[in-house]
């Protein structure tokens, strides 16, 4: 099943700068070859359900491996079964109106 998610993964107990952890997750997302858009407060990711959530799991494992004792993650999940709609399609739909 095709899925698009908004992922916000916050390592806890690592100080105030999170950019090294965000960079590590971005590299993982790229290795999974998933379509994504980095945002100021999270990352939009889309692709096959299994691959997307395997990517999220891999991000958690990597961030723990970088020394984060705890991670707080929020995920918004969007699926459709009537048609495949990417987040670019959704944005264009709004912009065209």
N, C-alpha and C positions, 0 to 999 in steps of 0.2 A: 504494500500500500504506500502511495506517495504521501509524504507528510511535510509540513513546514512548521518550524518551531522558532520561538524566541527564547534564547538561552541566556540566563544571567547566573554565572558561577562565581561565587565570592569566597575566596580562601579566608579563613579566620585564624588569627594568631600569627600573622606574618608581617604585621606593620601596616602602614597606610598606603604604600605604593603597590598597586596590583598589576602594573603593566608587564612585569616579567611573566606573570602567570597567564595573563591574557594572551601574550605573545606565544607562550607554549601551547595554549589551546588552539590558537589560530593555525599554528604549524600542524597540529593534529588534524584539524578540519581539512586543511589543504592536502594532507597525505591521504585522507579518505576521499579526496576529489569531490567534495560536496559543494554545491552552490551555497554561498554565504555572503552576508553583508555585515561588516563590523559596525556597531553603533556606539554611541556614547555610554549607554547603560545596558548593553547586551548585544548579542549577535543573532541575526536571523540565519537559519540553516534550513535547507530543504533537500529532500532526496527520499530514497527508499527507507521505510520505517526502521527496518533492522539495522541498516547502515548508520542512520542518524543516531539511534540510541546506543549503538556500539561505540560511536564516536564520543557521545556524552560520557559513557562509562570510561573510555580511554582517557578523556580529559580529566576525570576525577582521579584515576590512577596516577596520571602524570603529576597533577598538582599535589597530591599526597606525597609522591616521590620527591617533589621539590621542597618538602618540609612543612607543608600546611597540615596541622593536626586535625583541622576541621574544615568542612566546606558547606556553605549554605547555597543551594541552587534553586532558582525558580525557572520553570519552563511553561511556556504557553504552547499548546499543541493545536494544529489545525489540519483536518483531513477533509477531503471531499471524495465522494464515490461517483458523482455524476459526470465529472470532467477533471482533467488535470489542469490545475491553475497554479502557476508559480507566483512568488511574491512580486516579481516584475509585472506580471499580468495584472495583479491586483492594483498595484500603483498606477499603471497605465490606465486602468479603468476609471480610477478617480480623476486623474489628470485630464482625461479626454472629456470629462463632463463639464 
